[in-house]
């Protein structure tokens, strides 16, 4: 099947057409994203987001004879958004570290720590309900996978998948902030002791 036929089938919700597009373009898009980002895990996430977007918005796909070009455009935009997001995180972390270096800002540190905790809670609350419930039982209530499975009447495998998915969703949002908090804690420990 050519790309035009695949697009028409995809628009009508044909999962086999979607699978064929995925099989046909995943590898080259992954290589392209990796070359731009230099990080294989981030590249995989961007490609996965692209294919999720393609399926979700399949009814909105414009008439095009160049499916590869369309997919490259989506990837390019997602990469640019990702890079811009990283710059903002990095800029925030840098200004936070500079602020810490200015001495005696314990009160502000406590305020920022509360803000970070509130932001983390907000992101956890944005998770799908069952995933959030499993994640909270694991990370806040410190229950084992087996205890969670018994409490919620689900399999241990399902518990592991929910936690893995939750961490995958949360980790990119907080990597730079976590580094900044760790550095801040080290700085404060060194100055108080």
C-alpha positions in Angstrom: 0.0 0.0 0.0 1.2 3.5 -0.7 1.2 6.3 1.9 -2.0 7.9 0.4 -3.9 4.7 0.8 -2.6 4.2 4.4 -3.6 7.8 5.3 -7.1 7.3 4.0 -7.4 4.0 5.9 -5.9 5.6 9.1 -8.5 8.4 8.9 -11.3 5.9 9.0 -9.8 4.3 12.1 -8.0 1.3 10.5 -5.6 -0.1 13.1 -3.7 -2.2 10.6 -3.0 0.9 8.6 -1.7 2.6 11.8 0.5 -0.4 12.5 1.9 -0.4 9.0 2.7 3.3 9.3 4.3 2.7 12.6 6.4 -0.2 11.3 7.4 1.7 8.2 8.4 5.0 9.8 9.3 4.3 13.5 13.0 3.4 12.8 13.8 6.4 10.7 12.0 8.8 12.9 13.8 7.4 16.0 17.2 7.9 14.3 16.2 11.4 13.3 15.1 12.3 16.8 18.2 10.7 18.4 20.4 12.8 16.1 18.7 16.0 17.2 18.4 15.2 20.9 21.5 13.1 21.5 19.5 11.0 24.1 18.0 7.7 23.1 15.3 7.6 25.8 14.1 11.1 25.0 14.1 10.3 21.3 12.0 7.2 22.0 9.5 9.2 24.0 9.2 11.9 21.2 8.6 9.2 18.6 6.0 7.5 20.8 4.3 10.9 21.4 4.3 11.4 17.6 2.5 8.1 16.9 0.1 8.7 19.8 -0.7 12.1 18.3 -1.1 10.6 14.9 -3.6 8.1 16.1 -5.5 10.5 18.4 -5.7 13.2 15.7 -6.1 10.8 12.7 -9.3 12.5 11.6 -7.4 15.8 11.3 -4.6 14.6 9.1 -4.4 16.9 6.1 -4.5 15.7 2.5 -0.9 14.9 1.7 1.0 12.6 -0.6 4.1 12.9 1.6 3.4 11.0 4.8 7.1 11.0 5.7 7.3 14.8 5.4 4.2 15.1 7.6 5.6 12.8 10.2 9.0 14.7 10.1 7.2 18.0 10.7 5.4 16.6 13.7 8.7 15.2 15.1 10.5 18.5 14.4 7.8 20.4 16.3 7.8 18.0 19.2 11.7 18.1 19.4 11.6 22.0 19.4 9.0 22.0 22.1 11.1 19.5 24.1 14.3 21.5 23.7 12.5 24.7 24.7 11.0 23.0 27.8 14.5 21.8 28.8 15.9 25.4 28.4 13.2 26.7 30.7 13.9 24.0 33.3 17.6 24.6 33.0 17.2 28.4 33.3 15.0 27.9 36.4 17.5 25.5 38.0 20.4 27.9 37.3 18.7 30.8 38.8 17.7 28.7 41.8 21.3 27.6 42.4 22.5 31.2 42.0 20.0 32.3 44.5 21.1 29.6 47.0 24.7 30.8 46.6 23.8 34.2 48.0 23.7 33.0 51.6 21.0 32.8 54.3 17.9 32.1 52.3 16.4 29.4 54.5 13.0 30.9 54.7 12.9 31.2 50.9 14.2 27.7 50.6 11.3 26.4 52.7 8.8 28.3 50.6 10.3 26.9 47.4 10.3 23.5 48.9 6.6 23.8 49.7 6.0 25.1 46.2 7.9 22.1 44.8 5.9 19.7 46.9 2.6 21.3 45.8 3.7 21.0 42.1 4.6 17.4 42.6 1.2 16.8 44.2 -0.5 18.6 41.4 1.3 16.4 38.8 0.5 13.2 40.8 -3.2 14.3 40.9 -3.1 14.7 37.1 -2.3 11.0 36.7 -5.1 8.6 35.7 -7.1 7.7 38.8 -6.0 4.0 39.2 -2.3 4.9 38.4 -2.4 7.7 40.9 -3.9 5.5 43.6 -1.2 2.8 43.1 1.5 5.4 43.0 0.4 7.1 46.2 0.1 3.8 48.0 3.7 2.9 46.9 5.5 6.2 47.3 3.6 8.0 50.1 2.2 5.1 52.1 5.3 3.0 51.5 3.3 -0.2 50.7 5.0 -3.0 48.8 3.8 -4.1 45.4 2.2 -7.2 46.9 0.4 -5.2 49.6 -0.9 -2.8 47.0 -2.1 -5.6 44.8 -3.9 -7.2 47.7 -5.5 -4.0 48.9 -6.7 -3.0 45.4 -7.5 -6.6 44.3 -5.2 -6.3 41.2 -2.2 -8.3 40.1 1.4 -7.4 41.2 2.2 -7.1 37.5 -0.5 -4.4 37.1 0.9 -2.6 40.2 4.4 -2.6 38.6 3.0 -1.3 35.3 1.1 1.5 37.0 4.2 2.6 39.0 6.4 2.4 35.9 4.0 4.4 33.9 3.6 7.0 36.6 7.4 7.4 37.0 7.8 7.7 33.2 5.1 10.4 33.1 6.5 12.3 36.1 10.3 12.0 35.7 10.8 14.3 32.7 8.8 17.1 34.4 11.0 17.1 37.5 14.5 16.1 36.6 16.0 19.6 36.7 14.0 20.6 39.7 15.1 17.6 41.6 18.8 18.3 40.8 18.3 21.9 42.0 16.8 20.7 45.3 19.6 18.2 45.9 22.2 20.9 45.3 20.4 23.2 47.6 20.2 20.6 50.3 23.9 19.9 49.9 24.7 23.6 50.1 22.7 24.1 53.2 24.1 21.1 54.9 27.7 22.2 54.2 27.0 25.7 55.5 25.1 24.7 58.7 27.6 22.0 59.9 
